[in-house]
């Protein structure tokens, strides 16, 4: 009869971390984990809020005659 080796979520997580570290090395592992960060807040709402203060006229007023920000 076959038996099933049931692992807990924590065991699977720990094994996955170990395999990633072994396969990618320390710096590759860190870079991979950093990509998983979801951040916080709502970028779309925040972007719309700070962009409300801008208009074409206000942006053009910030440029010099060469089109470079003053």
Long-range contacts (C-beta under 8 A, 24 or more apart in sequence): none
